[in-house]
Amino acid sequence: MTERARGERTVNAVIAVLATLMCIACILWNIETPTRLGFAVLTEQYLAFQLGMALTIVFLRFGWRGKETSRPDIPNTVLALACFGVLMYAAWDFSWLLKEQFYRPWQITMIGTVVTIAVMEGIRRRAGLTLFIIVAVFLVYSLFADRVPGELVGKALSPVRLVQYVGFDPSAVFSTPLRVGTVIVLLFVFFGQLLFSAGGGTFFTDLAMAATGRTRGGSAKISVVGSALFGSISGSAVSNVVTTGVVTIPLMQRGGYSKRDAGAIEAVASTGGQLMPPIMGAAAFLMAEFLDISYTTVAAAALVPAVLYYISVFVQVDLIAGRDGIAQSADDATGFGDVMAAGWHFLIPFAVLLAGLFWWRLDPEDSALLASVAIVAVGLLRGYRGERLTLRKLARVFVDTGTSMVDLILIVAAAGFVIGILNITGLGFALTLMLVNSVGSSLFLLLLISAAICIILGMGMPTSGVYVLLAALVAPSLVQAGITPIAAHLFILYFGMMSMITPPVALAAFAAATITKTDPLHTGFAAMRIGWAAYIIPFVFVGAPALLLEGSTFEIVVTAVMSAVGIAAIGAAIVGFLHDRLGSGMRVALALLGFGALPIGYLPAAVQPVHLACTAAVILLTAGLFLLKRGGAEDNQIE
């Protein structure tokens, strides 16, 4: 073995050890090992340890341009060692440092400087220039806040005070985002990695194929169902696309969908997984922490909007299949009963997870830990289609979980910088006041501006990172305008996620385009067309809280039905097919009636009865077109 090969092997071994330690530390922390052993460990000590592991891995694994390298150069090695040494010291002596913080000892300045520089350089390499520039603007602002004209004037910090605060204070880098990321999200990523290593990913795809493969446009419906199941757990729309897309996209192309539509459908379905309870890509747990409410409340509020999202996607893929003559595509698919017979054991860990969250009312991290134990138990005993969890795979899961968490840890640490600066300078209040004052009394205009900001800020960032940043910057303005906190936070989550399918930086659509080998921008615009409902649903649930399960059962049911009918009608108008091809006049009529059916509650009260009338008109029109089709208008375009 050459010296270079030995060096690469050593670096890989070090990274594997650090990543494994991240997972082990998370598990030990969540079972309260320090307390059980009779000694106290501050939360910040644990967070410093995790941040130190993540930063060390970044500088060992990724070069100056953000690409993987098998052997770091000397400057990167020095950076990695500095991060490791400084943050391990912080983890060891944080209690004393916290007591002495008022006197600002040199040790805090050293820790703050290293953390600030390392996190900023880390997000430049891993999260891209967008987030780097956003955070850098806030850091620079804090140095000159007292000189900023107008409403954004604030309290300025000296350079030394800035690094001491953002790089050490429990209200900045070691605040809620980093704690949720390393305590809760890490365990759910671990849960997902275990599930996939045991064959759960294949099981989900087969289950979707068995359930929908023999229907019209079944290949696309397989993608929608499989990606929804997969995406809720994976926590990343892009990883969802590249994982399930290699199966579903070729399947859709063989079934008759164009390359552009196949990639777009996969991107939209994968993105929606982050919005679908029970796991929601772990964003729900961050939301529960920010709002100080139970996870159950968040999941319940998110359920109906997520179902409406997938109704829209389902309607469109079905109607595209009808319009283009795409028939069933899974004649050789395994039967539903056969799939369940082979993979029923995967239902056990999900039952444990859901029981922990909703029945036993455990904390999310405890539920994830119990579910992970259940996966290990059933995965070691029983396989699925040749895939089985082994001790070697189990060891690899620890490594993969730790390395996959690195980017998120960097992003939530950087979000901690932003949150800290918003608090200490007073910028948070000033931004909220400025945004609210700029739109006057127009709630719709405020929502429109906020949606645009969410899409722009969310470009190129993973789900949890998008949400944390927007929760600090945009959500307070919406709450100040009178929107309920849960509606405001779901609103920013939806539009933050829409950056995944909105050009010019539509990462999920671009990932799908690499599989279809077609133009990324065309795929992105097609994804916007298929995922259009996600741009509308947030405006609806802000004005109609019944969609978030607020109100009487009657109100919730009526509002959900009107929304579903309206979304289905607009989907048919966009596709241009409903029992038969639709002419331009019928498409315009359906679109207008669909929008009229949507129960947008912040319209004048006199308009509200129009929603019911439009809903009834859509139902009658659909029934009439169906009867017309059965009456013999087989190949005629309906005008």
C-alpha positions as CSV (number, residue, x, y, z in Angstrom):
1,M,0.0,0.0,0.0
2,T,1.4,3.4,-1.0
3,E,1.8,6.2,1.5
4,R,-1.0,8.2,-0.3
5,A,-3.4,5.2,0.1
6,R,-2.5,4.9,3.7
7,G,-3.1,8.6,4.3
8,E,-6.5,8.4,2.6
9,R,-7.4,5.3,4.6
10,T,-6.4,7.1,7.8
11,V,-8.5,10.1,7.0
12,N,-11.5,7.9,6.2
13,A,-11.1,6.0,9.4
14,V,-10.9,9.3,11.4
15,I,-14.1,10.6,9.8
16,A,-15.8,7.3,10.4
17,V,-14.9,7.5,14.1
18,L,-16.0,11.1,14.4
19,A,-19.3,10.4,12.7
20,T,-20.0,7.4,14.8
21,L,-19.2,9.3,18.0
22,M,-21.8,11.9,16.9
23,C,-24.5,9.3,16.8
24,I,-23.4,7.5,20.0
25,A,-23.2,10.9,21.9
26,C,-26.8,11.7,20.7
27,I,-28.1,8.3,21.9
28,L,-26.3,8.6,25.2
29,W,-27.6,12.1,25.7
30,N,-31.2,11.1,25.0
31,I,-31.2,8.2,27.4
32,E,-29.8,10.7,30.0
33,T,-26.6,8.7,30.6
34,P,-24.7,11.6,32.4
35,T,-27.5,12.0,34.9
36,R,-27.8,8.2,35.5
37,L,-24.1,8.0,36.1
38,G,-24.3,10.8,38.7
39,F,-22.7,13.8,37.0
40,A,-24.1,16.9,35.4
41,V,-23.4,17.9,31.8
42,L,-24.7,21.2,30.4
43,T,-26.6,21.1,27.1
44,E,-24.1,23.6,25.7
45,Q,-21.3,21.1,26.4
46,Y,-23.1,18.5,24.4
47,L,-23.7,21.0,21.6
48,A,-20.1,22.1,21.5
49,F,-19.0,18.5,21.2
50,Q,-21.4,17.9,18.2
51,L,-20.4,21.1,16.5
52,G,-16.7,20.2,17.0
53,M,-17.3,16.8,15.4
54,A,-19.1,18.3,12.4
55,L,-16.6,21.1,11.7
56,T,-13.7,18.6,12.0
57,I,-15.4,16.3,9.4
58,V,-16.0,19.3,7.1
59,F,-12.4,20.3,6.9
60,L,-11.1,16.8,6.6
61,R,-13.6,15.7,3.9
62,F,-14.3,18.8,1.8
63,G,-11.8,21.0,0.0
64,W,-11.8,24.7,-0.6
65,R,-14.3,24.5,-3.4
66,G,-16.7,22.3,-1.4
67,K,-16.0,19.1,-3.2
68,E,-15.0,15.9,-1.5
69,T,-11.3,15.2,-1.2
70,S,-9.8,11.9,-0.2
71,R,-6.8,13.6,1.5
72,P,-6.9,17.1,3.0
73,D,-4.1,19.6,2.5
74,I,-2.1,21.1,5.3
75,P,-4.2,24.2,5.8
76,N,-7.4,22.2,6.0
77,T,-5.8,19.7,8.4
78,V,-4.8,22.6,10.6
79,L,-8.4,24.0,10.4
80,A,-9.8,20.6,11.4
81,L,-7.4,20.2,14.3
82,A,-8.1,23.8,15.5
83,C,-11.9,23.2,15.4
84,F,-11.5,19.9,17.2
85,G,-9.2,21.2,19.9
86,V,-11.0,24.4,20.6
87,L,-14.5,22.9,20.7
88,M,-13.5,19.9,22.8
89,Y,-12.0,22.4,25.2
90,A,-15.3,24.4,25.2
91,A,-17.2,21.1,25.8
92,W,-14.9,20.3,28.7
93,D,-14.8,23.6,30.4
94,F,-18.1,25.3,29.4
95,S,-19.4,25.5,32.9
96,W,-16.5,27.7,34.1
97,L,-16.5,29.7,30.9
98,L,-20.2,30.4,31.4
99,K,-19.6,31.7,34.9
100,E,-16.8,33.9,33.7
101,Q,-18.6,35.2,30.6
102,F,-19.4,38.5,32.2
103,Y,-15.6,39.2,32.5
104,R,-15.0,38.2,28.9
105,P,-11.9,36.1,29.3
106,W,-9.5,35.5,26.4
107,Q,-10.7,31.9,26.2
108,I,-14.2,32.9,25.1
109,T,-12.7,35.3,22.5
110,M,-10.6,32.4,21.1
111,I,-13.6,30.0,21.0
112,G,-15.9,32.6,19.5
113,T,-13.3,33.5,16.8
114,V,-12.7,29.9,15.8
115,V,-16.4,29.0,15.8
116,T,-17.4,32.1,13.8
117,I,-14.7,31.7,11.1
118,A,-15.1,27.9,10.9
119,V,-18.9,27.9,10.6
120,M,-18.9,30.7,8.0
121,E,-16.2,28.8,6.0
122,G,-18.1,25.6,6.4
123,I,-21.4,26.9,5.1
124,R,-19.5,28.6,2.2
125,R,-18.2,25.2,1.2
126,R,-21.3,23.1,1.9
127,A,-24.4,25.3,1.8
128,G,-23.3,27.6,-1.0
129,L,-22.9,31.4,-1.4
130,T,-26.5,32.3,-0.9
131,L,-26.6,31.4,2.8
132,F,-23.0,32.5,3.3
133,I,-23.9,36.0,2.0
134,I,-27.1,36.2,4.0
135,V,-25.3,35.4,7.3
136,A,-22.3,37.6,6.4
137,V,-24.7,40.6,5.8
138,F,-26.0,40.1,9.3
139,L,-22.5,39.9,10.8
140,V,-21.4,43.1,9.0
141,Y,-24.7,44.8,10.0
142,S,-24.1,44.1,13.7
143,L,-20.7,46.0,13.5
144,F,-22.4,49.1,12.1
145,A,-26.0,48.8,13.3
146,D,-25.9,52.2,15.0
147,R,-25.0,53.9,11.7
148,V,-27.8,52.4,9.6
149,P,-30.3,55.0,8.6
150,G,-34.1,54.7,9.1
151,E,-36.0,52.0,10.9
152,L,-33.2,49.4,10.8
153,V,-30.9,51.3,13.2
154,G,-29.8,49.1,16.1
155,K,-27.2,48.4,18.8
156,A,-23.7,48.0,17.3
157,L,-21.2,45.4,18.5
158,S,-17.4,45.6,18.5
159,P,-15.6,42.9,16.5
160,V,-14.4,41.2,19.8
161,R,-17.9,41.4,21.3
162,L,-19.4,40.1,18.1
163,V,-17.3,36.9,18.0
164,Q,-17.7,36.4,21.8
165,Y,-21.5,36.6,21.4
166,V,-22.3,34.7,18.2
167,G,-19.6,32.1,18.6
168,F,-20.1,31.2,22.3
169,D,-23.3,32.6,23.8
170,P,-26.2,30.1,24.5
171,S,-28.5,32.6,22.8
172,A,-26.6,32.5,19.5
173,V,-24.7,29.5,18.1
174,F,-25.6,27.2,21.0
175,S,-29.3,28.0,20.9
176,T,-32.5,26.2,19.9
177,P,-31.7,25.4,16.2
178,L,-28.5,23.6,17.1
179,R,-30.1,21.8,20.0
180,V,-33.0,20.5,18.0
181,G,-30.7,19.5,15.1
182,T,-28.3,17.5,17.3
183,V,-30.8,16.1,19.8
184,I,-34.0,15.4,17.7
185,V,-33.2,15.6,14.0
186,L,-30.1,13.5,14.2
187,L,-32.1,10.6,15.7
188,F,-34.7,10.8,13.0
189,V,-32.0,10.7,10.3
190,F,-30.6,7.7,12.2
191,F,-34.1,6.1,12.1
192,G,-34.3,6.7,8.4
193,Q,-30.9,5.3,7.6
194,L,-31.6,2.2,9.6
195,L,-34.9,1.7,7.8
196,F,-33.3,2.0,4.4
197,S,-30.4,-0.3,5.3
198,A,-32.9,-2.9,6.3
199,G,-34.7,-2.7,3.0
200,G,-37.4,-0.3,3.9
201,G,-36.8,1.9,0.8
202,T,-37.4,-1.1,-1.5
203,F,-40.4,-2.0,0.5
204,F,-42.0,1.5,0.1
205,T,-41.4,1.5,-3.6
206,D,-42.9,-2.0,-4.0
207,L,-45.8,-1.0,-1.8
208,A,-46.5,2.0,-4.0
209,M,-46.2,-0.1,-7.1
210,A,-48.6,-2.7,-5.8
211,A,-51.1,-0.1,-4.7
212,T,-51.2,2.1,-7.8
213,G,-49.2,0.4,-10.6
214,R,-52.2,-1.2,-12.3
215,T,-54.2,2.1,-12.6
216,R,-54.1,4.6,-15.4
217,G,-50.7,6.4,-15.2
218,G,-49.7,4.0,-12.5
219,S,-46.0,4.6,-13.1
220,A,-46.4,8.3,-12.0
221,K,-48.6,7.3,-9.1
222,I,-46.0,4.9,-7.9
223,S,-43.6,7.9,-7.8
224,V,-46.1,10.1,-5.9
225,V,-46.8,7.5,-3.2
226,G,-43.3,6.1,-2.9
227,S,-41.7,9.6,-2.8
228,A,-44.2,10.8,-0.3
229,L,-43.4,7.9,2.1
230,F,-39.7,8.2,1.5
231,G,-39.5,11.9,1.6
232,S,-41.3,12.3,5.0
233,I,-38.5,10.3,6.5
234,S,-35.4,11.3,4.5
235,G,-35.5,15.0,5.4
236,S,-34.1,16.1,2.1
237,A,-36.0,16.5,-1.2
238,V,-32.8,16.2,-3.2
239,S,-31.7,12.9,-1.6
240,N,-35.3,11.7,-2.0
241,V,-35.1,12.4,-5.8
242,V,-31.8,10.7,-6.3
243,T,-32.8,7.7,-4.2
244,T,-36.3,6.9,-5.5
245,G,-36.0,8.7,-8.8
246,V,-33.5,6.2,-10.2
247,V,-36.4,3.7,-10.0
248,T,-39.5,5.8,-10.6
249,I,-38.3,8.1,-13.4
250,P,-37.3,5.4,-15.9
251,L,-40.6,3.6,-14.9
252,M,-42.5,6.8,-15.9
253,Q,-40.6,7.2,-19.1
254,R,-41.3,3.6,-20.1
255,G,-45.0,4.1,-19.2
256,G,-45.2,7.0,-21.7
257,Y,-44.5,10.2,-19.7
258,S,-42.2,12.7,-21.3
259,K,-38.7,13.1,-19.8
260,R,-39.6,16.6,-18.7
261,D,-42.9,15.5,-17.0
262,A,-41.3,12.4,-15.4
263,G,-38.5,14.5,-13.8
264,A,-41.0,17.2,-12.7
265,I,-43.4,14.7,-11.1
266,E,-40.6,13.1,-9.2
267,A,-39.3,16.5,-8.0
268,V,-42.8,17.6,-6.9
269,A,-43.6,14.3,-5.1
270,S,-40.2,14.2,-3.4
271,T,-40.5,17.9,-2.2
272,G,-44.0,17.2,-0.8
273,G,-42.7,14.5,1.5
274,Q,-41.2,17.3,3.6
275,L,-44.7,18.6,4.2
276,M,-46.4,15.3,5.0
277,P,-46.9,14.1,8.6
278,P,-46.0,12.2,10.7
279,I,-42.3,13.1,10.3
280,M,-42.2,16.0,7.8
281,G,-38.5,15.7,7.2
282,A,-38.0,16.6,10.9
283,A,-39.1,20.3,10.2
284,A,-42.2,19.6,12.4
285,F,-40.0,19.1,15.5
286,L,-38.2,22.4,14.9
287,M,-41.6,24.1,14.5
288,A,-42.8,22.6,17.8
289,E,-39.7,24.0,19.5
290,F,-40.0,27.5,18.0
291,L,-43.8,27.7,18.8
292,D,-43.4,25.9,22.2
293,I,-46.3,23.6,21.4
294,S,-46.6,19.8,21.2
295,Y,-45.4,18.0,18.1
296,T,-48.9,16.4,17.8
297,T,-50.4,19.9,17.3
298,V,-48.0,20.7,14.5
299,A,-48.6,17.3,12.7
300,A,-52.4,17.7,13.0
301,A,-52.3,21.2,11.6
302,A,-50.1,20.1,8.7
303,L,-52.2,17.1,7.7
304,V,-55.0,18.6,5.6
305,P,-52.8,21.0,3.6
306,A,-50.4,18.1,2.8
307,V,-53.3,15.9,1.7
308,L,-54.6,18.7,-0.6
309,Y,-51.1,19.0,-2.0
310,Y,-51.0,15.3,-3.0
311,I,-54.6,15.4,-4.3
312,S,-53.5,18.1,-6.7
313,V,-50.5,16.0,-7.8
314,F,-52.5,12.8,-8.1
315,V,-55.3,14.5,-10.1
316,Q,-52.7,16.0,-12.6
317,V,-50.7,12.8,-13.2
318,D,-54.0,10.9,-13.7
319,L,-55.3,13.4,-16.1
320,I,-52.0,13.7,-18.0
321,A,-52.2,9.9,-18.4
322,G,-55.8,10.2,-19.7
323,R,-54.9,13.0,-22.1
324,D,-51.8,11.3,-23.5
325,G,-53.2,7.8,-23.5
326,I,-50.8,6.4,-20.9
327,A,-52.2,3.2,-19.5
328,Q,-51.2,1.0,-16.6
329,S,-47.5,0.2,-16.6
330,A,-47.0,-2.4,-13.9
331,D,-48.5,-5.6,-15.3
332,D,-45.7,-7.6,-13.6
333,A,-45.9,-5.8,-10.3
334,T,-46.0,-7.9,-7.2
335,G,-49.4,-8.0,-5.6
336,F,-50.2,-5.9,-2.6
337,G,-50.7,-9.0,-0.4
338,D,-47.3,-10.4,-1.5
339,V,-45.5,-7.2,-0.7
340,M,-47.1,-7.0,2.7
341,A,-46.4,-10.7,3.4
342,A,-42.7,-10.1,2.7
343,G,-42.3,-6.7,4.4
344,W,-45.0,-6.6,7.1
345,H,-42.2,-6.3,9.7
346,F,-41.5,-2.7,8.6
347,L,-44.8,-1.7,10.1
348,I,-43.6,-2.6,13.6
349,P,-41.1,0.3,13.9
350,F,-43.6,2.7,12.4
351,A,-46.3,1.5,14.9
352,V,-43.8,2.1,17.7
353,L,-42.9,5.6,16.4
354,L,-46.6,6.6,16.0
355,A,-47.5,5.1,19.3
356,G,-44.7,7.0,21.0
357,L,-45.6,10.3,19.4
358,F,-49.4,10.1,19.6
359,W,-50.4,7.5,22.2
360,W,-47.7,7.5,24.8
361,R,-47.0,11.2,24.3
362,L,-43.3,10.7,24.5
363,D,-40.8,13.3,23.4
364,P,-40.0,13.0,19.6
365,E,-36.5,12.0,20.3
366,D,-37.6,9.2,22.7
367,S,-40.1,8.0,20.1
368,A,-37.4,7.9,17.4
369,L,-35.0,6.0,19.7
370,L,-37.6,3.4,20.5
371,A,-38.5,3.0,16.8
372,S,-34.8,2.7,15.9
373,V,-34.5,-0.1,18.4
374,A,-37.5,-1.8,16.8
375,I,-35.9,-1.5,13.4
376,V,-32.7,-3.1,14.6
377,A,-34.7,-5.9,16.2
378,V,-36.8,-6.8,13.2
379,G,-34.1,-5.9,10.6
380,L,-31.6,-8.3,12.1
381,L,-34.2,-11.1,12.3
382,R,-36.0,-10.6,8.9
383,G,-34.9,-9.3,5.5
384,Y,-36.8,-8.1,2.5
385,R,-36.0,-9.1,-1.1
386,G,-32.4,-10.1,-0.2
387,E,-31.8,-6.9,1.9
388,R,-31.2,-7.5,5.6
389,L,-29.7,-5.4,8.4
390,T,-26.4,-6.9,9.4
391,L,-23.9,-5.8,12.1
392,R,-21.6,-4.4,9.3
393,K,-24.5,-2.4,7.9
394,L,-25.4,-1.3,11.4
395,A,-21.9,0.1,11.9
396,R,-22.2,1.8,8.5
397,V,-25.5,3.4,9.5
398,F,-23.7,5.2,12.4
399,V,-21.1,6.6,10.0
400,D,-23.6,7.6,7.3
401,T,-25.9,9.3,9.8
402,G,-23.1,11.4,11.2
403,T,-21.7,12.5,7.9
404,S,-25.1,13.2,6.5
405,M,-25.8,15.5,9.5
406,V,-22.8,17.7,8.9
407,D,-24.4,20.1,6.5
408,L,-27.5,20.5,8.6
409,I,-25.4,21.2,11.8
410,L,-23.5,23.9,10.0
411,I,-26.7,25.5,8.7
412,V,-28.5,25.6,12.1
413,A,-25.3,26.9,13.7
414,A,-25.2,29.7,11.2
415,A,-28.9,30.3,11.8
416,G,-28.0,30.7,15.4
417,F,-25.7,33.5,14.4
418,V,-28.6,35.2,12.7
419,I,-31.0,34.7,15.6
420,G,-28.5,36.0,18.1
421,I,-27.9,39.2,16.0
422,L,-31.6,39.8,15.6
423,N,-31.9,39.7,19.4
424,I,-28.9,41.6,20.5
425,T,-29.1,44.4,18.0
426,G,-32.9,44.8,18.0
427,L,-33.0,44.1,14.3
428,G,-35.6,41.4,14.7
429,F,-38.2,43.9,15.9
430,A,-37.1,46.5,13.4
431,L,-37.5,44.1,10.4
432,T,-40.9,43.1,11.6
433,L,-42.0,46.7,12.0
434,M,-40.6,47.7,8.6
435,L,-42.2,44.8,6.7
436,V,-45.6,45.3,8.4
437,N,-45.5,49.1,7.9
438,S,-44.5,48.8,4.2
439,V,-47.6,47.0,3.2
440,G,-50.1,49.0,5.3
441,S,-53.3,47.1,6.1
442,S,-53.0,44.7,3.1
443,L,-52.6,41.2,4.5
444,F,-52.5,39.7,1.0
445,L,-49.7,42.0,0.0
446,L,-47.8,41.1,3.1
447,L,-48.2,37.4,2.3
448,L,-47.2,37.9,-1.3
449,I,-44.0,39.7,-0.3
450,S,-43.2,37.1,2.4
451,A,-43.7,34.3,0.0
452,A,-41.2,35.8,-2.4
453,I,-38.7,36.3,0.4
454,C,-39.1,32.7,1.5
455,I,-38.5,31.3,-2.0
456,I,-35.4,33.5,-2.5
457,L,-33.9,32.8,0.9
458,G,-34.7,29.1,0.6
459,M,-32.8,28.5,-2.7
460,G,-30.2,25.9,-2.3
461,M,-30.9,25.0,1.3
462,P,-32.2,21.8,2.9
463,T,-35.6,21.7,4.6
464,S,-34.6,22.2,8.2
465,G,-32.1,24.9,7.4
466,V,-34.7,26.8,5.3
467,Y,-37.3,26.6,8.0
468,V,-34.9,27.8,10.8
469,L,-33.8,30.8,8.9
470,L,-37.3,31.8,7.8
471,A,-38.7,31.3,11.3
472,A,-36.3,34.0,12.5
473,L,-36.6,36.4,9.6
474,V,-40.1,36.2,8.2
475,A,-42.5,34.5,10.6
476,P,-42.5,37.3,13.2
477,S,-43.8,39.8,10.6
478,L,-46.7,37.5,9.8
479,V,-47.6,36.9,13.5
480,Q,-47.4,40.6,14.1
481,A,-49.9,41.2,11.3
482,G,-52.4,39.0,13.1
483,I,-51.9,35.6,11.5
484,T,-51.9,32.7,14.0
485,P,-48.4,31.4,14.8
486,I,-49.0,27.9,13.5
487,A,-50.4,29.3,10.2
488,A,-47.4,31.7,9.9
489,H,-44.8,29.0,10.4
490,L,-46.5,26.5,8.0
491,F,-46.7,29.3,5.5
492,I,-43.0,29.9,5.5
493,L,-42.3,26.2,5.5
494,Y,-44.4,25.7,2.3
495,F,-42.7,28.6,0.5
496,G,-39.3,27.7,1.7
497,M,-39.8,24.2,0.3
498,M,-41.0,25.6,-3.0
499,S,-37.5,26.9,-3.7
500,M,-36.7,23.2,-4.4
501,I,-38.9,23.3,-7.6
502,T,-38.7,27.1,-8.4
503,P,-36.1,28.1,-11.0
504,P,-33.4,29.4,-11.2
505,V,-32.1,27.4,-8.3
506,A,-34.6,24.4,-8.2
507,L,-32.4,21.8,-6.6
508,A,-35.0,18.9,-6.6
509,A,-35.9,19.6,-10.2
510,F,-32.3,19.8,-11.2
511,A,-31.5,16.5,-9.5
512,A,-34.3,14.9,-11.4
513,A,-33.1,16.4,-14.7
514,T,-29.7,14.7,-14.2
515,I,-31.5,11.4,-14.2
516,T,-33.8,12.2,-17.2
517,K,-30.9,13.9,-19.0
518,T,-33.0,16.8,-20.0
519,D,-32.9,20.6,-19.6
520,P,-32.9,21.5,-15.9
521,L,-34.8,24.7,-16.3
522,H,-37.5,23.1,-18.4
523,T,-37.9,20.5,-15.7
524,G,-38.1,23.2,-13.1
525,F,-40.8,25.1,-14.9
526,A,-42.7,21.8,-15.5
527,A,-42.4,21.1,-11.7
528,M,-43.9,24.5,-11.0
529,R,-46.8,23.6,-13.2
530,I,-47.4,20.3,-11.5
531,G,-46.8,21.6,-8.0
532,W,-48.8,24.8,-8.5
533,A,-51.1,23.9,-5.6
534,A,-48.3,24.4,-3.1
535,Y,-48.1,28.1,-4.1
536,I,-51.8,28.5,-3.4
537,I,-52.6,26.3,-0.4
538,P,-50.7,28.5,2.1
539,F,-52.8,31.5,1.2
540,V,-55.9,29.4,1.7
541,F,-55.1,28.1,5.1
542,V,-54.0,31.5,6.4
543,G,-57.4,32.8,5.6
544,A,-59.3,29.6,6.4
545,P,-57.9,28.2,9.7
546,A,-60.3,25.3,9.5
547,L,-57.8,23.7,7.1
548,L,-55.4,23.6,10.1
549,L,-58.1,21.8,12.1
550,E,-59.1,25.0,13.9
551,G,-62.9,25.2,14.3
552,S,-65.9,22.9,14.5
553,T,-65.9,19.5,12.7
554,F,-68.5,20.9,10.2
555,E,-66.3,23.9,9.3
556,I,-63.3,21.7,8.9
557,V,-65.1,19.2,6.6
558,V,-66.8,21.9,4.5
559,T,-63.6,23.9,4.1
560,A,-61.6,20.7,3.2
561,V,-64.2,19.6,0.6
562,M,-64.4,23.0,-1.0
563,S,-60.6,23.2,-1.2
564,A,-60.3,19.7,-2.7
565,V,-62.9,20.4,-5.3
566,G,-61.3,23.7,-6.2
567,I,-57.8,22.3,-6.5
568,A,-59.0,19.3,-8.6
569,A,-60.9,21.7,-11.0
570,I,-57.8,23.9,-11.4
571,G,-55.7,20.9,-12.0
572,A,-58.0,19.7,-14.7
573,A,-57.9,23.1,-16.3
574,I,-54.1,23.2,-16.3
575,V,-53.8,19.7,-17.9
576,G,-56.7,20.4,-20.3
577,F,-58.4,17.0,-19.8
578,L,-61.5,15.9,-17.8
579,H,-63.1,12.7,-19.2
580,D,-62.0,14.1,-22.5
581,R,-59.8,16.8,-23.9
582,L,-61.0,20.3,-23.0
583,G,-61.2,23.3,-25.2
584,S,-59.9,26.7,-24.1
585,G,-63.3,28.0,-23.1
586,M,-64.0,25.0,-20.8
587,R,-60.5,25.2,-19.3
588,V,-61.0,28.9,-18.4
589,A,-64.4,28.2,-16.9
590,L,-63.0,25.3,-14.8
591,A,-60.1,27.4,-13.6
592,L,-62.4,30.3,-12.6
593,L,-64.8,28.0,-10.8
594,G,-61.9,26.2,-9.1
595,F,-60.5,29.5,-7.8
596,G,-63.9,30.5,-6.7
597,A,-64.4,27.3,-4.7
598,L,-61.2,27.9,-2.7
599,P,-62.4,29.1,0.7
600,I,-60.1,32.1,1.1
601,G,-61.4,33.4,4.4
602,Y,-59.9,36.9,4.4
603,L,-62.1,38.0,1.5
604,P,-65.2,40.1,2.4
605,A,-67.9,38.1,4.2
606,A,-70.3,38.8,1.3
607,V,-68.1,36.8,-1.0
608,Q,-68.1,33.6,1.2
609,P,-71.4,32.1,-0.3
610,V,-69.7,32.3,-3.7
611,H,-67.3,29.5,-2.6
612,L,-70.2,27.1,-2.0
613,A,-71.8,28.0,-5.3
614,C,-68.6,27.5,-7.2
615,T,-68.0,24.1,-5.5
616,A,-71.5,23.0,-6.5
617,A,-71.0,24.2,-10.1
618,V,-67.7,22.3,-10.4
619,I,-69.4,19.1,-9.2
620,L,-72.3,19.5,-11.6
621,L,-70.0,20.4,-14.5
622,T,-67.8,17.3,-13.8
623,A,-70.9,15.1,-13.7
624,G,-72.2,16.6,-16.9
625,L,-69.0,16.1,-18.7
626,F,-68.9,12.5,-17.5
627,L,-72.4,11.9,-18.9
628,L,-71.5,13.6,-22.1
629,K,-68.5,11.3,-22.5
630,R,-70.7,8.2,-21.8
631,G,-73.2,9.5,-24.3
632,G,-70.9,8.9,-27.2
633,A,-68.6,11.9,-27.4
634,E,-65.6,9.6,-27.5
635,D,-63.1,11.6,-29.4
636,N,-64.5,15.0,-29.4
637,Q,-62.9,18.0,-27.7
638,I,-65.2,19.5,-25.1
639,E,-65.4,23.2,-25.7
